[in-house]
Amino acid sequence: MDPSRKRRIRLVVAATAALLLASALVYTSFSAGSDEKTAGQLLETARAGETYTLAGTVAPRSVVRGDGVLYFRILDPHRRVSARVRYTGLVPDPFREGRGVMVKVQLGREGLSDSANTVFVGEKDSMVTKCPSKFQVAPEALPRGAPEELMRASPSS
């Protein structure tokens, strides 16, 4: 067999293998992600038996601990609603009121059709706490009378 033909065949085989591996990597990356749901979305669409990733901010004065169970509410960032969560398992150290969290939940047995009584049961050891960015300007650090744009904007790193 001609040496240049051998090289061309090896190049085609190597390029095909690289393309297949790259495609597998892209597919795995996109299929491994999970969609986060807000409290409002879950209160409207949650179905029993399905697992969801609930994301939002822990509501002020909503954290209650007792007998190894943590109860709290997660605020919806876009609407004035919150979802009650019953969680067991490891609680991350930075967990506290006002902190962003993500937790895998299912509609609890005591979940009723009205959103005031709906309880979501968190999967054990599934909570992740979002730490605040050290690059955001704290509102109390801004001078009095600062323009509205400064209050909403965060400096880019």
VMD Tcl script that draws the C-alpha trace (Angstrom):
set ca {
  {0.00 0.00 0.00}
  {1.16 3.49 -0.86}
  {2.57 5.37 2.23}
  {0.68 8.58 1.39}
  {-2.57 6.63 1.20}
  {-1.84 5.04 4.59}
  {-1.30 8.50 6.10}
  {-4.54 9.78 4.61}
  {-6.49 6.79 6.02}
  {-4.96 7.30 9.48}
  {-5.82 11.00 9.33}
  {-9.46 10.27 8.40}
  {-9.79 7.64 11.15}
  {-8.23 9.97 13.76}
  {-10.42 12.91 12.69}
  {-13.55 10.73 12.83}
  {-12.65 9.44 16.31}
  {-11.99 13.00 17.52}
  {-15.32 14.17 16.13}
  {-17.19 11.30 17.82}
  {-15.49 11.97 21.16}
  {-16.22 15.70 20.94}
  {-19.88 14.98 20.13}
  {-20.15 12.63 23.10}
  {-18.62 15.26 25.39}
  {-21.03 17.96 24.23}
  {-24.03 15.64 24.59}
  {-22.99 14.59 28.10}
  {-22.43 18.21 29.18}
  {-25.84 19.41 28.04}
  {-27.83 16.39 29.19}
  {-26.30 16.41 32.70}
  {-27.66 19.85 33.57}
  {-30.93 20.31 35.42}
  {-33.39 23.15 35.08}
  {-33.88 25.25 38.16}
  {-37.45 26.16 39.05}
  {-38.60 29.14 41.09}
  {-41.12 28.89 43.91}
  {-43.88 30.31 41.73}
  {-43.20 27.85 38.92}
  {-43.30 24.90 41.30}
  {-46.46 26.04 43.07}
  {-48.22 26.19 39.69}
  {-46.84 23.10 37.94}
  {-45.38 20.60 40.44}
  {-46.70 17.04 40.20}
  {-46.40 14.34 42.83}
  {-43.56 11.88 42.29}
  {-41.38 14.18 40.17}
  {-38.12 15.70 41.41}
  {-37.35 19.37 40.80}
  {-34.46 21.69 41.60}
  {-35.90 24.60 43.58}
  {-33.77 27.74 43.57}
  {-34.24 31.04 45.35}
  {-33.51 33.03 48.48}
  {-34.27 31.81 52.00}
  {-37.07 33.99 53.37}
  {-36.40 36.10 56.48}
  {-37.75 34.64 59.76}
  {-38.74 31.37 58.06}
  {-36.04 28.99 59.32}
  {-37.20 26.53 61.99}
  {-35.11 23.57 63.20}
  {-36.33 20.63 65.20}
  {-35.66 16.87 65.57}
  {-33.16 16.80 62.70}
  {-35.59 18.52 60.32}
  {-35.13 21.97 58.84}
  {-38.19 23.93 57.71}
  {-37.81 27.11 55.68}
  {-39.33 29.09 52.83}
  {-37.73 29.94 49.50}
  {-38.75 33.23 47.92}
  {-39.55 33.57 44.23}
  {-37.23 36.23 42.75}
  {-39.90 37.55 40.36}
  {-43.18 37.28 42.30}
  {-44.39 37.73 45.86}
  {-44.73 34.01 46.63}
  {-42.66 31.50 48.55}
  {-42.46 27.71 48.77}
  {-42.29 25.85 52.09}
  {-39.53 23.24 52.25}
  {-39.03 20.37 54.72}
  {-35.37 19.31 54.54}
  {-33.31 16.62 56.26}
  {-29.63 16.02 55.80}
  {-26.46 18.03 55.85}
  {-26.97 21.77 55.96}
  {-24.14 23.79 54.38}
  {-22.33 26.14 56.77}
  {-23.21 29.31 54.82}
  {-26.97 28.51 54.96}
  {-28.95 31.35 56.53}
  {-31.86 33.68 55.90}
  {-31.36 35.90 52.87}
  {-28.90 33.49 51.23}
  {-29.48 31.90 47.83}
  {-29.99 28.12 47.88}
  {-30.75 25.25 45.54}
  {-32.37 22.06 46.80}
  {-33.86 19.03 45.05}
  {-37.49 18.66 46.11}
  {-40.64 16.64 45.54}
  {-44.20 17.65 46.25}
  {-44.90 16.42 49.77}
  {-47.83 14.22 50.76}
  {-49.25 17.11 52.72}
  {-49.12 19.29 49.57}
  {-52.61 20.59 48.88}
  {-54.00 22.37 45.86}
  {-53.69 25.82 47.48}
  {-50.22 27.31 47.53}
  {-50.44 28.43 51.18}
  {-50.35 24.83 52.43}
  {-48.08 23.22 49.85}
  {-44.94 21.64 51.30}
  {-42.00 20.46 49.23}
  {-39.85 17.71 50.73}
  {-36.14 18.15 50.07}
  {-34.01 15.17 49.13}
  {-31.53 14.29 51.84}
  {-28.13 16.01 51.43}
  {-29.16 17.81 48.21}
  {-28.91 21.43 49.37}
  {-26.35 23.76 47.82}
  {-25.83 27.29 49.12}
  {-24.92 30.09 46.76}
  {-22.37 32.32 48.41}
  {-22.69 36.05 47.77}
  {-20.24 37.54 45.34}
  {-17.41 39.52 46.87}
  {-17.59 41.79 43.82}
  {-21.12 43.10 44.47}
  {-21.49 46.48 46.10}
  {-23.48 46.22 49.31}
  {-26.32 48.79 49.35}
  {-25.28 50.10 52.78}
  {-21.78 50.80 51.41}
  {-23.11 53.30 48.88}
  {-23.28 56.97 49.82}
  {-26.63 58.47 50.74}
  {-28.44 59.86 47.71}
  {-26.55 57.60 45.27}
  {-28.21 57.33 41.85}
  {-30.60 54.40 41.28}
  {-28.26 52.95 38.63}
  {-25.57 52.42 41.26}
  {-28.02 50.66 43.55}
  {-28.83 48.06 40.87}
  {-25.52 47.73 39.07}
  {-22.73 45.50 40.22}
  {-19.21 46.32 39.07}
  {-17.70 43.89 36.63}
  {-14.64 42.15 37.87}
}
mol new
graphics top color blue
foreach p $ca { graphics top sphere $p radius 0.5 }
foreach p [lrange $ca 0 end-1] q [lrange $ca 1 end] { graphics top cylinder $p $q radius 0.2 }
display resetview
